[in-house]
Amino acid sequence: MNARLALFAVVGSMALALALPSRASAVPIFAERYGFKCTQCHTAVPELNAFGEHFRRAGYRLQNVPQNHVVPIALRLQEGWTKDLLPSQNRRFNALAVAISTANFGPDDTNSYFARYLFGSQGAAGSLYYGFLQHVTPSNGDFERVGLLPLQTIANATQRLDTITSQPAYTYTVGHSAANFTTPRLGVDFGKRTDTVDLEFVAAFDEYHGAAYGAPAPPSDLAQSFARPELFATANVSVNPDLTFGILGLNGKRDFTSRATGLSYSDVYYRDGIQGMWTSPSRRFEVTGQQLWGRDDDSDGFGTPLASSGGFVTFKYRPTHNTYVGIRYDAAANPFPQRDYDFYAVWAPTIHARLVLEHTKPIGFGAAPQATQAQLLFALPFEKDTAH
């Protein structure tokens, strides 16, 4: 399918989605499997409510609940629009299709797989973004994963991102290194998720190399690889149902080799951080914050050590069940500082769709231009349900 046909298909599907009264969740497979209404797990797609979070912690399964036989594939479609193009951009509209597949298996359904395939956008080739096997012990929340998987952060930067633009604290890079918190890693993951603790440890041996949610990156002269397993750990503790505090750390070593000259060097890097979240008892107000500090022993191949940092604070208000508005303050320095405000409003016209309006305002001397964007997202298949 060429780009023009893909755009027509997405636009036509959007019009159909807004015209139909039916609904579906961000991953309709679960709703079909258990006969849920999608509001059982979601507010505005893809946000999860308390039940949805508990369902996720239990490995996307319910004990002793009959399951319907469904095709374990869902399709997420989104169309983005950018008002102010940067000099490096040439497309005001950006369509993307994402295929999601998941299913539980085994004698007690405690095993599952999860796959997320990006069909590519802005000329990028399609690629597998997530692809992992998982085992969850529902009685204590222990889990093990292996494959291409995400790093867990207190505010999701990709799969359940509540804006269009990811947090710079999670995306910034230092020197030639591509190490950040958004790129999926290939490795093993051990942890525990309960209502009071969220613990996770990842040992990664490689990472995702495709173009994620946008245009492919220009080729670089430096090829980079993991010199040893990269280690990631995070721990979050809920002081009470409304307040959570946590820490995280990332440590690795990467080798860099020039394709032109064959010269090489290595960089040992560290990223450490603290995080917290407060939600009002009514669940209408939410404040989330993160602060990261980093260090690279050789940022440029000449033995130059470099410190970096990044952080954000988000304030979110939910005036209704299917809407929320927010403001996020971002700051990052690697070593050049950048700061911005991200204003956004989100409305779910139906439970299967999400409309996002976002305005990013950089601040400070030499700030980048302001950007206004919009995005419409929805998931297929549609659940045959017309109730709010």
N, C-alpha and C positions, 0 to 999 in steps of 0.2 A: 504494500500500500504506500503510495507516495505521500509527500507532506500535504499537498492540497487536498487529496481525498481524506487523509486522516483528519485535517481541520474540519472539513465538511461533516464528517462523521461525528466528531466531538460536539460541534455546534448544534447539529441536529439532535443529538442525544440530550444535550442540555435543555433544548426547547421541550422535548418530550418529557424530561424529568420534572420540569417545573409545571407542566400541564397536568401530569398525572397526580391523583391524590394518594397513591400508594407510597409505602415507605420502605427503607432498608437501612441497615446499619453500615458503619465503616467496613466491617467484615461481616456481610450478610450470612455467611456460612453458619455462624453461631446461632443467629436468630432462627434460621431454617432448621437447624439441627434439633433445637429444644422447643421450637414453637413459641419463641419469645416474641413480644413486641420489642422493637428496637430501643424504645425508651426504657426498657429494663436495664440496659447497660450504659446508654448514652444520653447526654444532654445535646449540645450542638456537636455534630460529627466533626472530628473524631474524639472529642472529649469523653472521658469516662466518668460516670457517677460512682457512688460508693459501692453499689453492687457490682458494677463493671470492674472496678479495681479488685474486689474480692474474687471475682470470676477469673481475672487474669492471674492472680496469685495462686489459684488452685489449678493452674495449667489448662485453663479454658475447658473445664469439665465440671459436671455436677454429679455427685454420687447418687445412685439409686433413682435417677430421673431418666425415663425412657427417651431414646433418641430417634429422630426421623432420619431416614437415609437420604442424603443430599449429595449433589456433585460438589466436591470440595474446592471449588474455584470461584472467586469473585473478581470483579473488575472495577477499579477506581479510575474515574476520568476527571481531569481538571483542565480548565482553561484560564490562563493568566493574562493580565493586561497591564502594561507599564506606560504611564503618562510621560515620564521624562527619561529618555534613553541616555545612557552614558556613552562616551565616545567609542567604547569597545563593543557596544550593543547595536544590533541592526534589526531586531524583531520586537515589535510592540506587543504582538500576541504570541503566547507560548502554550501550546497544547501538550499534554502529557497523559499517557495511559499507563496504569500500573495493574498488573495481575497479582492477585494474592491467593495463596492456596495453603490450607491447613487441615489437618485431620488427626484425631486421636486414634491410637491403635494399641494392641497388646491385650492380654487377658483381662486386665482391670482398667484399661483406657488411661493409664498414667503416662504412657509414651505419646508423643506427638511430633509432628514436623511443622515448620513454618517456612514459607517461601514467598519472596516479594521480588517480582521481575519488573524492571523499568523498560518500557518499549522505546525509550529514547526521545529526545526533543532537541530542537535547534540543530539538527544534523548529527546528533550523537547516536552511536550504535546502541541497540538494546543490550541489557546486561542484568545478571542476577545480583540484586542488591542485598537481600537477606536469603539465607538458606541454611537452616540448622535443625538438628534433632534435639528433642528435649524430653527429660523425664522429671516428673514432679511427684513428690510424696505429699498428698493432701493433708495428712494428719499433722505434719509439722512444718510444711512450707518449704522443705528442702528441694532444690532442683539442680540438675546438671544439663548442660548444653554442649554441643559440639557442632562446628560449622562456621558459616559466615554470619556473624551476629553483631548486635549493637552494643555500645558501651552505655551503661545505665547512668543517667544524670538526673538531677532533681527536677529539671524542666526539660522535657523531651525536645530534642533539636531537629528531629526528622519525622518519624512515623506519626506522632501525635502532636506535632508543632501547632500551637494555637494562633500563629501569625503566618505571614508569607515568608518573612526574612528570619533566618536563624540568628541566634545570639552570637555576636562577634567573639565573646569569650570562649565559645565552643568551636569557632571556625578559624581563629587566627593561627597563622603559622609563623615560624621563626627561620630566617635565612632561607636555605634551600630545603629544609625539612618540611614534609607534608603532615607531620604528626599533629592531630587535633582530636576532638572528642566526637565529631559527627561521622567520620568515616568508619563503616563497619569493619570489624577485624575477623580474621580467620584463625580460630583457635578453640579453646575449651573454656567453659564458664561454670563456676560452682557458686551456689548461694542459698539464701534462705529468705523467703518473703512471708511475713505474717502481718497482722494488723498493727503490731508495735515495732517490728524491726525489719529492715531491708538491707541484707548483706550480700555482697557480690565480689567475686574474684575471677579475673580473666587472665589467661596466659595466651598471648597471640603470637602467631608465627608469620603472618602476612596480613594484608588488608585489601579492601575493595579498590580496584584500579579503573573502574568505568567512570562515565560522566554522570554524576548524580543530579537529577532534577534540573538539568540545564545544559549549556553548550559544553563540548569537550574542551579540556584545558589545552593550551598550546604546548607543543612538544618541548621538552627540556633537554639540554645537553647532559644533565646529570641523571643517571639511573640510580635509584635508591632502593635498598633492601634492608630487611631486619638482620642485624649482625648477631642478635641473640633474642630469645623470646621477650616480647614486650609485656610488662605486668601492669594490670589495672586493678584497683580495689576501691570499694566504696562502702560506707556504713551509714545508714540513716536510722534514727531512733525517734519514735513518736512519744513525746512527753505526755501528751493526752491526745484525744481524737482530733484536736484542732491545731496542734503545734508539733513540728518535726524539725530536728537538727541533724546535720550529718557532715561527714568529711569524705574526701576522695583523693586518690593519688595515681599518677601515671609515670612509669619509668621505662626507658628503653634505650637501645643503641642502634643507630642506623649507619650503614655503609653507603657512600656516595662515590660513583665512578663516572668520569667524563667519557662520553661516547666518542668524543673527538680525539682526546689525547691519551685516554686510558689511565690518567692519574686518579688517585682515590684518596679519600679521607673518611673518618668516622666521627660521629657526634653522639655523645651521651646526653640524654635530656630527661628532665623531671617536670612534672606538672602536679601541683598540690593545691587543695582547695577546701573551703568550708561552705556550707549551704544551709538554708533554712526555709521553712514554709509555714505560714499561718493562714488558717481558714476560719471564717466566722462561724459560730454555731448554726446560723441560718443558711450557710453555704453560698451566700450572695457575694461576700467579699473574700478576696484572696491576695496575699502578699508573698512573693517568692524572691529569694535572693541567693546569689552565688558570688564568691570571690576566689580567683585562681592566681597562683604565683608559679612562674616557670623559670627554668634555667637550662641553657644549652652550653655544653663545654666547648664546642667548636661549631659556631654558627655559619662560618663561611669557607671553611677549608684552610684557613690561615691561622688556626688556633685561637680565634677570638671568642672568648666566653661572652654570653649575652643573657641578661635577665629579661623577663617578660611578665606581663600580668593582664588580667581581664576579669570583668565582672558585670553583673547586671542586677537590677531590682525591678520587679514587675508588680504593678497594682492592677487587679482585675475586679470588675463588678458585673454581676449577672442580674440585670433588671427583670428578666423573665427566664423561664425554664430553657428556652431555645435561643437566647441571645446573651452576648457578653461584650463588654467594652473594656479596653485596657490601655495602659501606658507603660512602656518599658524604657528604663534608662540604661544605656550600654556604655561601657568603657573598656578599652583594650590598648596595650602598648607593647610593641614587639620590634624595636624599642620606640618607634614613632607612635605617639598617642593618637587615638581616634575616639570620639564620643558622639553619641546621638540619642535622640528621643524617638521612640517608635510608638505612634498612636494608631490604634486599630479598633475596629468594630466588626462583630461577627453576628450573623443571623442565619438560622437554619429555616428556610422557607418550608421545607418538609424535613423529616428526620433523616432522609437519605441524602440531603444536600446541605452545603455550607457555602455561604457567600461572605468573603472577607474583603474589607476595605482597609487599606493601610497607608499611612503617611510617615515616612522616615525623615527626620530633620537632624542632619549632622550639626554639631556645634563646635565652636572653637576656631582658632586661627587656621586658615588653609583648609577648612572643612570641605568635604565633597558636596556636590549638589543635592538638593532635596529630591525625594522620590515619592511618587504616589502610585500605588498599585491596587489592583483588584484581582480576585481569584474566585472562581466558582468550581466547587468540587462535589461530586456525588458518586455513589457506589451502586453497582448492579450485582445480582438481580434485585428487583423490587419485592419487598414483602407485601403480601395482599392484606393490608391493614389500613384502615382509614381513620382510626381513632387518634386523637392527639395524646 
